[in-house]
Amino acid sequence: IAAVDFLVCHIRSTILAFRTMDKKMKSAYSAPTEEHISSVFDILVNLLRDGGFLPASDDRQECGTSYERAALRKSAATSLLKLCDGSLNIENKYLTPTYWHIMSKAFLDEDLEVRDSVMNELSMMLTGKGTYQIGGQGSLPSLRFLACITLCAGDDHHAANVGRRSATTKEAASQCISSLRITAEETLLQCRAISKKAEDNFNRNLKMKLMPEFSVPYAFHLLSFNTDTPSGGFIRRESPGRDESEIENEEMSHKLLRKRLRWLFEPLVQSLGDNADNISFLLRLTELLGHRYRPLDVSYPSSSLEMPMSPFSDISFGEKDNKDNDELSQAKLKVICTEA
């Protein structure tokens, strides 16, 4: 854990320090190479993917207890969030969609301390506090991390229940949404003042990175591949004959899904006050996602999805490589859109 902390601290400090150095000073120091940063991301993600086991077979005996593995998962997940600090500007390059999905599972960890620590780290990222406050000013996170708020809702059955931490993280998401909204409005005004071309670029590109409503596709994508999300009878069709306990579990899953959706949609609407005018946009966005798009499976490194801004593909394009998994995730997406 100390080695992980050192690696993350070294990458963060050198990237930030290099920005303030002149050419002469930069020549005297070595910045972290792309290979080094990529290898650190690989190590941290593999720790999460393997449940806290160390990658080397000889070292796995050193983390034989559940407590030790949980400590490694906590360190790996919080370290990934630190490396995805918006001020570093390395998240898009190194946190692939596959890695993003693996990291998101830490928000549903079975260990209370892991889940509590990861949600606390997310809260600081969303509000630009603690590690994420550079020079007295915090940086805005990627919308991918705002979407993770849907996995922070209190849960008595599917993950460690963190109680008040869940509500605190929801409040942090609300603050982040307000900051994103202000930044989006200011950026639009600046672009308009520059030229019509700059304004068009905002509407085509920047808006989808700054408007908090565009975190919804990311949230739906996470939930579409979550094992707790109900599938609207898809699994029942594949495996007919269920007992009462299975029906009860599905009802609880629907209840949990509605709560997870509220953790994102309530701050999105409430941030605009009594005169919220984004409800029709959110309804239209939800309708389009449910009828026109299918979520892409990014659980394998060979996924064709490269850009983190495209978690969905139009159903009119491409072939389905994994039919069963594709149909299940699309069935879940329809349930999500209906509940939303």
C-alpha positions as CSV (number, residue, x, y, z in Angstrom):
1,I,0.0,0.0,0.0
2,A,2.9,2.4,0.8
3,A,4.4,1.6,-2.6
4,V,1.1,2.4,-4.3
5,D,0.8,5.7,-2.4
6,F,4.4,6.6,-3.4
7,L,3.8,5.9,-7.1
8,V,0.6,7.9,-7.2
9,C,2.1,10.8,-5.3
10,H,5.1,10.8,-7.6
11,I,3.0,10.9,-10.8
12,R,0.7,13.7,-9.4
13,S,3.5,15.9,-8.0
14,T,5.7,15.7,-11.1
15,I,2.9,16.4,-13.6
16,L,1.8,19.4,-11.6
17,A,5.4,20.6,-10.9
18,F,6.3,20.4,-14.6
19,R,3.6,22.9,-15.5
20,T,5.3,25.6,-13.4
21,M,8.9,24.9,-14.6
22,D,10.8,26.7,-17.3
23,K,12.6,24.9,-20.0
24,K,15.9,24.9,-18.1
25,M,14.3,23.3,-15.0
26,K,12.4,20.7,-17.0
27,S,15.7,19.6,-18.6
28,A,17.1,18.7,-15.2
29,Y,14.1,16.5,-14.2
30,S,12.5,13.4,-15.8
31,A,8.7,13.5,-16.1
32,P,6.8,10.2,-15.8
33,T,6.8,8.4,-19.1
34,E,3.6,7.3,-20.8
35,E,4.7,3.7,-20.2
36,H,5.2,4.3,-16.5
37,I,1.8,6.0,-16.0
38,S,0.1,3.3,-18.0
39,S,1.7,0.5,-16.0
40,V,0.5,2.1,-12.7
41,F,-3.0,2.2,-14.1
42,D,-2.7,-1.4,-15.1
43,I,-1.5,-2.4,-11.6
44,L,-4.3,-0.6,-9.8
45,V,-7.0,-1.9,-12.1
46,N,-5.7,-5.5,-11.8
47,L,-5.8,-5.3,-8.1
48,L,-9.5,-4.4,-8.2
49,R,-10.3,-6.9,-10.9
50,D,-8.6,-9.7,-8.9
51,G,-10.3,-8.8,-5.7
52,G,-7.3,-7.5,-3.9
53,F,-4.9,-10.3,-4.8
54,L,-1.4,-9.2,-5.8
55,P,-0.5,-9.9,-9.5
56,A,2.6,-12.0,-8.8
57,S,1.8,-15.6,-7.7
58,D,4.6,-15.5,-5.1
59,D,3.1,-12.4,-3.5
60,R,-0.5,-13.7,-3.3
61,Q,0.3,-15.5,-0.1
62,E,1.1,-12.1,1.5
63,C,-2.6,-11.1,1.2
64,G,-4.3,-14.2,2.4
65,T,-6.9,-12.6,4.7
66,S,-10.0,-10.8,3.6
67,Y,-8.9,-7.7,5.6
68,E,-5.6,-7.5,3.7
69,R,-7.3,-7.8,0.3
70,A,-9.9,-5.2,1.3
71,A,-7.1,-2.8,2.2
72,L,-5.5,-3.3,-1.2
73,R,-8.8,-2.7,-3.0
74,K,-9.4,0.5,-1.0
75,S,-5.9,1.7,-1.9
76,A,-6.2,0.8,-5.6
77,A,-9.7,2.4,-6.0
78,T,-8.9,5.7,-4.2
79,S,-5.6,5.9,-6.0
80,L,-7.3,5.6,-9.4
81,L,-9.6,8.4,-8.4
82,K,-6.6,10.6,-7.4
83,L,-4.9,9.9,-10.8
84,C,-8.1,10.9,-12.6
85,D,-8.1,14.3,-11.0
86,G,-9.1,16.8,-13.7
87,S,-6.1,19.0,-13.0
88,L,-3.8,16.2,-14.2
89,N,-5.5,15.8,-17.6
90,I,-4.5,12.2,-18.0
91,E,-7.8,10.4,-17.3
92,N,-9.1,10.3,-20.9
93,K,-5.9,8.7,-22.1
94,Y,-5.3,6.1,-19.4
95,L,-8.7,5.2,-17.8
96,T,-10.2,3.2,-20.6
97,P,-13.9,2.3,-20.6
98,T,-13.0,-1.2,-19.4
99,Y,-10.9,0.2,-16.6
100,W,-13.7,2.7,-15.7
101,H,-16.2,-0.2,-15.3
102,I,-13.8,-2.2,-13.2
103,M,-13.1,0.8,-11.0
104,S,-16.8,1.5,-10.6
105,K,-17.3,-1.9,-8.9
106,A,-15.5,-0.5,-5.8
107,F,-18.5,1.6,-5.1
108,L,-20.4,-1.6,-4.5
109,D,-17.7,-3.4,-2.5
110,E,-18.8,-5.9,0.1
111,D,-16.5,-4.4,2.6
112,L,-17.8,-1.4,4.5
113,E,-14.5,0.4,4.9
114,V,-13.7,0.0,1.2
115,R,-17.0,1.4,0.1
116,D,-17.0,4.2,2.6
117,S,-13.5,5.3,1.6
118,V,-14.2,5.2,-2.1
119,M,-17.3,7.2,-1.7
120,N,-15.5,9.7,0.4
121,E,-12.8,10.1,-2.2
122,L,-15.5,10.6,-4.9
123,S,-17.1,13.3,-2.7
124,M,-13.8,15.2,-2.6
125,M,-13.3,14.8,-6.3
126,L,-16.8,16.1,-7.1
127,T,-16.4,19.1,-4.8
128,G,-12.8,19.9,-5.6
129,K,-11.6,19.5,-2.0
130,G,-8.6,17.9,-0.4
131,T,-6.2,16.4,-2.9
132,Y,-8.3,17.8,-5.7
133,Q,-7.8,21.4,-4.6
134,I,-4.8,22.8,-6.4
135,G,-3.7,26.4,-5.7
136,G,-6.9,27.0,-3.7
137,Q,-9.1,26.0,-6.6
138,G,-10.7,22.7,-7.4
139,S,-11.0,21.2,-10.9
140,L,-14.2,19.8,-12.4
141,P,-14.3,16.0,-12.8
142,S,-15.3,14.0,-15.9
143,L,-19.0,13.3,-16.2
144,R,-18.1,9.6,-16.0
145,F,-17.4,10.1,-12.3
146,L,-20.6,12.1,-11.7
147,A,-22.4,9.1,-13.1
148,C,-20.9,6.9,-10.3
149,I,-23.2,8.6,-7.9
150,T,-25.9,6.1,-9.0
151,L,-23.8,3.3,-7.3
152,C,-23.6,5.2,-4.0
153,A,-27.3,5.0,-3.0
154,G,-27.8,3.2,0.4
155,D,-28.3,-0.5,0.0
156,D,-29.2,-3.1,2.6
157,H,-29.0,-6.1,0.4
158,H,-26.5,-5.8,-2.5
159,A,-23.5,-4.1,-0.9
160,A,-22.1,-2.8,2.3
161,N,-24.5,-0.2,3.6
162,V,-22.6,3.0,4.4
163,G,-25.5,5.0,5.9
164,R,-24.9,8.7,6.1
165,R,-21.9,8.5,3.7
166,S,-24.4,7.8,0.9
167,A,-26.3,11.1,1.6
168,T,-23.1,13.0,1.9
169,T,-21.9,11.8,-1.5
170,K,-25.3,12.7,-3.0
171,E,-24.9,16.3,-1.7
172,A,-21.4,16.4,-3.2
173,A,-22.9,15.4,-6.5
174,S,-25.4,18.3,-6.2
175,Q,-22.6,20.8,-5.6
176,C,-20.7,19.3,-8.6
177,I,-23.7,19.7,-10.8
178,S,-24.1,23.3,-9.9
179,S,-20.5,24.0,-10.6
180,L,-20.6,22.2,-14.0
181,R,-23.7,24.2,-14.9
182,I,-22.0,27.5,-14.1
183,T,-18.9,26.5,-16.0
184,A,-21.0,25.4,-19.1
185,E,-22.8,28.8,-19.1
186,E,-19.6,30.8,-18.8
187,T,-17.9,28.7,-21.5
188,L,-20.9,29.3,-23.9
189,L,-20.7,33.0,-23.4
190,Q,-17.0,33.0,-24.0
191,C,-17.4,31.0,-27.2
192,R,-20.1,33.3,-28.4
193,A,-17.9,36.3,-27.8
194,I,-15.1,34.7,-29.9
195,S,-17.0,33.7,-33.0
196,K,-19.8,31.7,-34.5
197,K,-17.4,28.9,-35.2
198,A,-16.4,28.7,-31.5
199,E,-20.1,28.7,-30.5
200,D,-20.7,25.8,-32.9
201,N,-17.8,23.9,-31.4
202,F,-19.3,24.3,-28.0
203,N,-22.6,22.9,-29.1
204,R,-21.0,20.0,-30.9
205,N,-18.3,19.0,-28.4
206,L,-17.8,21.0,-25.2
207,K,-21.4,21.0,-24.2
208,M,-21.4,17.2,-23.9
209,K,-18.4,17.4,-21.6
210,L,-19.8,20.1,-19.3
211,M,-23.5,19.9,-19.2
212,P,-24.3,17.6,-16.2
213,E,-27.3,16.1,-17.9
214,F,-24.9,14.3,-20.2
215,S,-23.8,12.2,-17.3
216,V,-27.0,10.2,-17.7
217,P,-25.8,8.0,-20.6
218,Y,-22.8,7.1,-18.4
219,A,-25.0,6.2,-15.5
220,F,-27.3,4.1,-17.6
221,H,-24.3,2.3,-19.0
222,L,-23.0,1.4,-15.6
223,L,-26.4,0.2,-14.5
224,S,-27.0,-1.8,-17.7
225,F,-24.1,-4.1,-16.9
226,N,-24.8,-4.2,-13.1
227,T,-25.8,-7.6,-11.9
228,D,-28.4,-6.1,-9.5
229,T,-30.3,-4.3,-12.2
230,P,-33.6,-6.1,-13.1
231,S,-33.9,-7.3,-16.7
232,G,-37.7,-7.0,-17.1
233,G,-38.2,-10.8,-17.5
234,F,-35.3,-11.5,-19.8
235,I,-33.6,-13.9,-17.3
236,R,-37.0,-15.4,-16.5
237,R,-37.6,-16.2,-20.2
238,E,-34.2,-17.9,-20.3
239,S,-34.8,-19.8,-17.1
240,P,-38.5,-20.4,-16.6
241,G,-39.9,-21.4,-13.3
242,R,-39.2,-19.1,-10.3
243,D,-40.0,-19.4,-6.6
244,E,-41.2,-16.7,-4.4
245,S,-37.8,-15.7,-3.2
246,E,-36.7,-14.9,-6.8
247,I,-39.8,-12.8,-7.3
248,E,-39.1,-10.9,-4.0
249,N,-35.4,-10.4,-5.1
250,E,-36.6,-8.9,-8.4
251,E,-38.9,-6.5,-6.5
252,M,-36.1,-5.4,-4.3
253,S,-33.9,-4.9,-7.4
254,H,-36.5,-2.6,-8.9
255,K,-36.7,-0.6,-5.6
256,L,-32.9,-0.3,-5.5
257,L,-32.8,0.8,-9.2
258,R,-35.3,3.6,-8.5
259,K,-33.2,4.8,-5.6
260,R,-30.0,4.7,-7.6
261,L,-31.7,6.8,-10.4
262,R,-32.9,9.3,-7.8
263,W,-29.4,9.8,-6.6
264,L,-28.6,11.4,-10.0
265,F,-31.9,12.8,-11.3
266,E,-32.9,14.6,-8.1
267,P,-29.7,16.8,-8.0
268,L,-30.0,17.4,-11.8
269,V,-33.5,18.8,-11.4
270,Q,-33.2,20.4,-8.0
271,S,-30.1,22.3,-9.0
272,L,-32.3,24.5,-11.2
273,G,-34.7,25.3,-8.4
274,D,-38.5,25.6,-8.8
275,N,-38.3,26.7,-12.4
276,A,-36.4,23.6,-13.6
277,D,-36.5,23.5,-17.4
278,N,-34.4,20.4,-18.0
279,I,-37.1,17.9,-17.3
280,S,-38.2,17.6,-20.9
281,F,-34.6,17.3,-22.1
282,L,-34.0,14.5,-19.6
283,L,-37.2,12.7,-20.6
284,R,-36.2,13.0,-24.3
285,L,-32.7,11.8,-23.6
286,T,-34.0,8.8,-21.7
287,E,-36.4,8.0,-24.5
288,L,-33.7,8.1,-27.1
289,L,-31.4,5.9,-25.0
290,G,-34.1,3.3,-24.5
291,H,-35.3,3.1,-28.1
292,R,-32.4,3.9,-30.4
293,Y,-29.2,2.8,-28.6
294,R,-27.7,-0.3,-27.1
295,P,-25.0,-0.3,-24.5
296,L,-21.6,-1.5,-25.7
297,D,-20.0,-4.3,-23.6
298,V,-16.6,-2.8,-22.5
299,S,-15.8,-5.6,-20.1
300,Y,-13.0,-6.9,-22.3
301,P,-9.8,-5.1,-23.4
302,S,-10.6,-6.1,-27.0
303,S,-13.7,-3.9,-27.0
304,S,-13.9,-1.7,-30.1
305,L,-14.9,1.2,-27.9
306,E,-12.0,3.6,-27.6
307,M,-13.3,7.0,-26.7
308,P,-14.8,7.4,-23.2
309,M,-17.4,9.8,-24.5
310,S,-19.2,7.1,-26.4
311,P,-20.6,4.5,-24.0
312,F,-23.5,3.7,-26.4
313,S,-23.7,2.7,-30.0
314,D,-26.6,3.3,-32.3
315,I,-28.5,0.0,-32.8
316,S,-28.6,0.6,-36.5
317,F,-24.8,0.2,-36.8
318,G,-22.5,-2.7,-36.3
319,E,-23.0,-6.4,-35.5
320,K,-23.6,-8.0,-32.1
321,D,-20.6,-10.0,-31.1
322,N,-21.9,-11.4,-27.8
323,K,-25.6,-11.9,-28.4
324,D,-26.7,-13.2,-25.0
325,N,-24.9,-10.5,-23.1
326,D,-25.9,-7.9,-25.6
327,E,-29.6,-8.8,-25.3
328,L,-29.4,-8.9,-21.5
329,S,-27.8,-5.5,-21.2
330,Q,-30.3,-4.0,-23.7
331,A,-33.2,-5.5,-21.7
332,K,-31.8,-3.9,-18.6
333,L,-31.4,-0.6,-20.3
334,K,-35.1,-0.6,-21.3
335,V,-36.0,-1.3,-17.6
336,I,-33.7,1.6,-16.5
337,C,-35.3,4.0,-19.0
338,T,-38.8,3.0,-17.9
339,E,-38.0,3.5,-14.2
340,A,-36.3,6.8,-15.0
